[in-house]
Amino acid sequence: MTSQLISRESRQNHSLESLVHTSKTTFGEDPHLTKVMQSYQAAQQVEYLHLQAEIEVLLQQLQTLKQKRSRKKVS
């Protein structure tokens, strides 16, 4: 799972770099607007990573509960 998270973060970092490049292309050379867009995109990326990690934890908890229930039924 750790390698999956690292791989996912690597892909997301690449996506963030693409977004930054796109914002520079789209908004031209206005440094203020480019900086605002980069900050916004970075904040969204951080929030996305946080939510994704939370989902992973919840899925693990769900799997653990399912395993416990199936063991109780067998016993």
DRENDREN-910558 format. One line per field, with one value per residue: x, y, z of N, C-alpha, C in turn; residue in one letter. Coordinates in nm, 4 decimals. Each point is the difference from the previous one (the first is absolute). Layout:
BEGIN
n.x [X/...]
n.y [Y/...]
n.z [Z/...]
ca.x [X/...]
ca.y [Y/...]
ca.z [Z/...]
c.x [X/...]
c.y [Y/...]
c.z [Z/...]
residu [A/...]
This chain:
BEGIN
n.x [0.0815/0.1103/0.0369/-0.1251/0.0108/0.1232/-0.0414/-0.1077/0.0808/0.0793/-0.1059/-0.0403/0.1245/0.0041/-0.1181/0.0500/0.1123/-0.0809/-0.0687/0.1137/0.0500/-0.1153/0.0070/0.1294/-0.0319/-0.0996/0.0678/0.0826/0.0531/-0.1286/0.1078/-0.0793/-0.0591/0.1179/0.0490/-0.1059/0.0081/0.1308/-0.0224/-0.0969/0.0728/0.1024/-0.0814/-0.0529/0.1215/0.0349/-0.1098/0.0252/0.1284/-0.0422/-0.0929/0.0933/0.0843/-0.0940/-0.0227/0.1316/0.0052/-0.1026/0.0572/0.1157/-0.0610/-0.0591/0.1137/0.0577/-0.1001/0.0089/0.1325/-0.0166/-0.0911/0.0804/0.0956/-0.0812/-0.0365/0.1276/0.0256]
n.y [-0.1181/-0.0025/-0.1026/-0.0428/0.0373/-0.0523/-0.1059/-0.0026/0.0240/-0.0885/-0.0762/0.0228/-0.0186/-0.1015/-0.0367/0.0224/-0.0578/-0.0905/0.0018/0.0030/-0.0919/-0.0670/0.0265/-0.0277/-0.1062/-0.0367/0.0351/-0.0489/0.1179/0.0030/0.0452/0.1040/0.0020/-0.0160/0.0876/0.0766/-0.0249/0.0189/0.1023/0.0410/-0.0259/0.0556/0.0963/-0.0003/-0.0026/0.0863/0.0688/-0.0158/0.0246/0.1006/0.0344/-0.0116/0.0569/0.0887/0.0006/0.0007/0.0881/0.0669/-0.0164/0.0313/0.0994/0.0293/-0.0178/0.0656/0.0877/-0.0023/0.0053/0.0923/0.0563/-0.0183/0.0389/0.0955/0.0127/-0.0137/0.0770]
n.z [0.0000/0.0714/-0.0752/0.0248/0.1273/0.0033/-0.0667/0.0784/0.1042/-0.0540/-0.0300/0.1246/0.0400/-0.0855/0.0465/0.1210/-0.0393/-0.0534/0.1141/0.0648/-0.0824/0.0119/0.1298/-0.0117/-0.0728/0.0794/0.1072/-0.0873/-0.0082/0.0340/0.0650/0.0252/-0.1177/-0.0547/0.0892/-0.0203/-0.1296/0.0108/0.0798/-0.0782/-0.1059/0.0606/0.0420/-0.1197/-0.0480/0.0941/-0.0217/-0.1289/0.0224/0.0755/-0.0868/-0.0913/0.0827/0.0250/-0.1291/-0.0192/0.0992/-0.0491/-0.1171/0.0587/0.0638/-0.1130/-0.0631/0.0990/-0.0028/-0.1311/0.0155/0.0944/-0.0787/-0.1031/0.0830/0.0412/-0.1265/-0.0264/0.1028]
ca.x [-0.0815/0.0888/0.0485/-0.1119/-0.0144/0.1129/-0.0233/-0.1117/0.0497/0.0864/-0.0875/-0.0687/0.0979/0.0128/-0.1222/0.0100/0.0942/-0.0712/-0.0953/0.0750/0.0404/-0.1209/-0.0417/0.0920/-0.0336/-0.1333/-0.0104/0.1072/0.1113/-0.0451/0.0564/-0.0927/-0.1055/0.0625/0.0276/-0.1287/-0.0486/0.0856/-0.0334/-0.1312/0.0153/0.0762/-0.0889/-0.0939/0.0758/0.0231/-0.1293/-0.0270/0.0859/-0.0502/-0.1230/0.0358/0.0584/-0.1098/-0.0762/0.0794/-0.0131/-0.1371/-0.0116/0.0695/-0.0845/-0.1138/0.0485/0.0263/-0.1299/-0.0562/0.0744/-0.0409/-0.1359/0.0003/0.0585/-0.1014/-0.0990/0.0627/0.0188]
ca.y [0.1181/0.1154/0.0251/0.0554/0.1401/0.0727/0.0068/0.0924/0.1351/0.0356/0.0371/0.1230/0.1068/0.0264/0.0697/0.1358/0.0707/0.0262/0.1081/0.1246/0.0361/0.0410/0.1316/0.0985/0.0140/0.0567/0.1349/0.0825/0.0361/0.0785/-0.0746/-0.0045/-0.0963/-0.1323/-0.0406/-0.0306/-0.1266/-0.1078/-0.0209/-0.0634/-0.1371/-0.0741/-0.0226/-0.1060/-0.1251/-0.0431/-0.0469/-0.1257/-0.1021/-0.0252/-0.0779/-0.1320/-0.0752/-0.0309/-0.1088/-0.1226/-0.0425/-0.0494/-0.1288/-0.1000/-0.0269/-0.0780/-0.1352/-0.0638/-0.0342/-0.1116/-0.1206/-0.0376/-0.0541/-0.1308/-0.0938/-0.0273/-0.0875/-0.1324/-0.0563]
ca.z [0.0000/0.0031/-0.1358/-0.0759/0.0369/-0.0567/-0.1437/-0.0202/0.0259/-0.1112/-0.1113/0.0340/-0.0118/-0.1429/-0.0391/0.0519/-0.0867/-0.1247/0.0261/0.0116/-0.1359/-0.0698/0.0485/-0.0559/-0.1410/-0.0120/0.0535/-0.0516/0.0869/0.1150/0.1127/0.1134/-0.0313/-0.0039/0.1379/0.0629/-0.0554/0.0490/0.1414/0.0033/-0.0480/0.0999/0.1145/-0.0389/-0.0081/0.1381/0.0514/-0.0683/0.0595/0.1352/-0.0113/-0.0525/0.1118/0.0917/-0.0632/0.0164/0.1399/0.0194/-0.0697/0.0815/0.1163/-0.0479/-0.0290/0.1290/0.0589/-0.0763/0.0361/0.1343/-0.0067/-0.0649/0.0975/0.1016/-0.0604/-0.0132/0.1360]
c.x [0.0868/0.0500/-0.1108/-0.0170/0.1124/-0.0187/-0.1102/0.0451/0.0891/-0.0826/-0.0682/0.0949/0.0208/-0.1221/0.0036/0.0946/-0.0660/-0.0992/0.0697/0.0419/-0.1202/-0.0435/0.0915/-0.0329/-0.1320/-0.0044/0.1163/0.1051/-0.0424/0.0448/-0.0951/-0.1070/0.0551/0.0254/-0.1285/-0.0505/0.0836/-0.0329/-0.1318/0.0116/0.0759/-0.0871/-0.1002/0.0701/0.0259/-0.1291/-0.0354/0.0820/-0.0477/-0.1254/0.0285/0.0594/-0.1083/-0.0855/0.0726/-0.0139/-0.1381/-0.0211/0.0694/-0.0834/-0.1198/0.0406/0.0257/-0.1305/-0.0645/0.0685/-0.0399/-0.1382/-0.0010/0.0622/-0.1020/-0.1050/0.0532/0.0100/-0.1229]
c.y [0.1258/0.0328/0.0557/0.1484/0.0839/0.0174/0.1009/0.1441/0.0464/0.0434/0.1336/0.1191/0.0377/0.0760/0.1451/0.0825/0.0345/0.1140/0.1345/0.0483/0.0518/0.1384/0.1090/0.0261/0.0733/0.1469/0.0889/0.0304/0.0900/-0.0725/-0.0111/-0.1067/-0.1426/-0.0519/-0.0386/-0.1357/-0.1172/-0.0323/-0.0747/-0.1472/-0.0841/-0.0315/-0.1103/-0.1347/-0.0559/-0.0556/-0.1358/-0.1140/-0.0370/-0.0875/-0.1414/-0.0882/-0.0401/-0.1148/-0.1323/-0.0555/-0.0593/-0.1346/-0.1118/-0.0372/-0.0853/-0.1441/-0.0770/-0.0423/-0.1185/-0.1314/-0.0484/-0.0636/-0.1393/-0.1051/-0.0379/-0.0971/-0.1430/-0.0669/-0.0569]
c.z [0.0000/-0.1399/-0.0883/0.0295/-0.0585/-0.1497/-0.0309/0.0211/-0.1145/-0.1210/0.0275/-0.0056/-0.1461/-0.0502/0.0454/-0.0863/-0.1328/0.0170/0.0093/-0.1377/-0.0786/0.0441/-0.0544/-0.1464/-0.0167/0.0402/-0.0415/0.1048/0.1158/0.1263/0.1190/-0.0234/-0.0026/0.1410/0.0723/-0.0479/0.0504/0.1453/0.0126/-0.0401/0.1023/0.1211/-0.0311/-0.0045/0.1396/0.0593/-0.0616/0.0610/0.1402/-0.0044/-0.0492/0.1106/0.0986/-0.0543/0.0171/0.1417/0.0236/-0.0687/0.0769/0.1220/-0.0386/-0.0274/0.1295/0.0667/-0.0709/0.0361/0.1395/0.0012/-0.0628/0.0917/0.1069/-0.0533/-0.0099/0.1369/0.0571]
residu [M/T/S/Q/L/I/S/R/E/S/R/Q/N/H/S/L/E/S/L/V/H/T/S/K/T/T/F/G/E/D/P/H/L/T/K/V/M/Q/S/Y/Q/A/A/Q/Q/V/E/Y/L/H/L/Q/A/E/I/E/V/L/L/Q/Q/L/Q/T/L/K/Q/K/R/S/R/K/K/V/S]
